[in-house]
């Protein structure tokens, strides 16, 4: 094949990817309800490719500008945090990209200031850091499973808005996402995790009681979102029963909220039925899983 034909083939592939992304980011009013939507593997891969190209462009920009970006992903067990993060960082430079997923605290860490164990992992200039669970463990699993006292939980809830205000005030660009799944979908994924020999490393004793404590986790989630959603550090909800749609729309929302050179805005319109900003009205309207 001649060099001219190879260049044309490459341009055709890029055009096909961008066309698929344009169709995926059409206004929600023209699209079917989330439960009726499906993406073929080919469509998903095409749209994912375009968004990963945008992420690389974002990284080049924030390295050049010495920005600090922090993305917090929260959600129930099996909500899809691991898979979403894997796709986000897949083609980014590992030198300027870090994923933080801390284990249970040591005795020394438990005796210190609660936020102290997270501070060393915050981004420095030119870095993108993604927290796969974060300090919000105290508002979720620690609170529900009795790993902290009621007083410790309340102190955390009152302190976290001030802590995040300091982070944003220091120049860190903070994005917070809660991946929300239904009870049936969580049960299905946890069962698949237990049976799949390649996913058994994800299983934990906490997983075994996750569905049993569904209502308690729902109440903890509602309190966490209501009391820690601020103008400085707002929560975005991602409806995550459909993994492919959740990943694509999470990436679109991230990219749409960060400025970078060469951004293609037409590709970055998240579906408002999949990703939306939290408000107490969301709970009253039943937009989060019950």
Secondary structure in CASP SS format (residue, H / E / C, confidence):
PFRMAT SS
TARGET T0000
AUTHOR 0000-0000-0000
METHOD secondary structure of the structure
MODEL  1
X C 1.00
X C 1.00
X H 1.00
X H 1.00
X H 1.00
X H 1.00
X H 1.00
X H 1.00
X H 1.00
X H 1.00
X H 1.00
X H 1.00
X H 1.00
X H 1.00
X H 1.00
X H 1.00
X H 1.00
X H 1.00
X H 1.00
X H 1.00
X H 1.00
X H 1.00
X H 1.00
X H 1.00
X C 1.00
X C 1.00
X C 1.00
X H 1.00
X H 1.00
X H 1.00
X C 1.00
X C 1.00
X C 1.00
X H 1.00
X H 1.00
X H 1.00
X C 1.00
X C 1.00
X C 1.00
X C 1.00
X H 1.00
X H 1.00
X H 1.00
X H 1.00
X H 1.00
X H 1.00
X H 1.00
X H 1.00
X H 1.00
X H 1.00
X H 1.00
X H 1.00
X H 1.00
X H 1.00
X H 1.00
X H 1.00
X H 1.00
X H 1.00
X H 1.00
X H 1.00
X H 1.00
X H 1.00
X H 1.00
X H 1.00
X H 1.00
X C 1.00
X C 1.00
X E 1.00
X E 1.00
X E 1.00
X E 1.00
X E 1.00
X E 1.00
X E 1.00
X E 1.00
X C 1.00
X C 1.00
X C 1.00
X C 1.00
X C 1.00
X H 1.00
X H 1.00
X H 1.00
X H 1.00
X H 1.00
X H 1.00
X H 1.00
X H 1.00
X H 1.00
X C 1.00
X C 1.00
X C 1.00
X C 1.00
X C 1.00
X C 1.00
X C 1.00
X E 1.00
X E 1.00
X E 1.00
X E 1.00
X C 1.00
X C 1.00
X C 1.00
X C 1.00
X C 1.00
X C 1.00
X H 1.00
X H 1.00
X H 1.00
X H 1.00
X C 1.00
X C 1.00
X C 1.00
X C 1.00
X C 1.00
X H 1.00
X H 1.00
X H 1.00
X H 1.00
X C 1.00
X C 1.00
X C 1.00
X C 1.00
X C 1.00
X C 1.00
X C 1.00
X E 1.00
X E 1.00
X E 1.00
X E 1.00
X E 1.00
X E 1.00
X C 1.00
X C 1.00
X H 1.00
X H 1.00
X H 1.00
X H 1.00
X C 1.00
X C 1.00
X H 1.00
X H 1.00
X H 1.00
X H 1.00
X H 1.00
X C 1.00
X C 1.00
X C 1.00
X C 1.00
X H 1.00
X H 1.00
X H 1.00
X H 1.00
X H 1.00
X H 1.00
X H 1.00
X H 1.00
X H 1.00
X H 1.00
X H 1.00
X H 1.00
X H 1.00
X H 1.00
X H 1.00
X H 1.00
X H 1.00
X H 1.00
X H 1.00
X H 1.00
X C 1.00
X C 1.00
X E 1.00
X E 1.00
X E 1.00
X E 1.00
X E 1.00
X E 1.00
X E 1.00
X E 1.00
X E 1.00
X C 1.00
X C 1.00
X H 1.00
X H 1.00
X H 1.00
X H 1.00
X H 1.00
X H 1.00
X H 1.00
X H 1.00
X H 1.00
X H 1.00
X H 1.00
X H 1.00
X H 1.00
X C 1.00
X C 1.00
X C 1.00
X C 1.00
X H 1.00
X H 1.00
X H 1.00
X C 1.00
X C 1.00
X H 1.00
X H 1.00
X H 1.00
X H 1.00
X C 1.00
X C 1.00
X C 1.00
X C 1.00
X C 1.00
X H 1.00
X H 1.00
X H 1.00
X H 1.00
X H 1.00
X H 1.00
X H 1.00
X H 1.00
X H 1.00
X H 1.00
X H 1.00
X H 1.00
X H 1.00
X H 1.00
X H 1.00
X C 1.00
X C 1.00
X C 1.00
X C 1.00
X C 1.00
X C 1.00
X E 1.00
X E 1.00
X E 1.00
X E 1.00
X E 1.00
X C 1.00
X C 1.00
X C 1.00
X H 1.00
X H 1.00
X H 1.00
X H 1.00
X H 1.00
X H 1.00
X H 1.00
X H 1.00
X H 1.00
X H 1.00
X H 1.00
X H 1.00
X H 1.00
X H 1.00
X C 1.00
X C 1.00
X C 1.00
X C 1.00
X C 1.00
X C 1.00
X C 1.00
X C 1.00
X H 1.00
X H 1.00
X H 1.00
X C 1.00
X C 1.00
X C 1.00
X C 1.00
X C 1.00
X C 1.00
X C 1.00
X E 1.00
X E 1.00
X E 1.00
X C 1.00
X C 1.00
X H 1.00
X H 1.00
X H 1.00
X H 1.00
X H 1.00
X C 1.00
X C 1.00
X C 1.00
X C 1.00
X C 1.00
X C 1.00
END
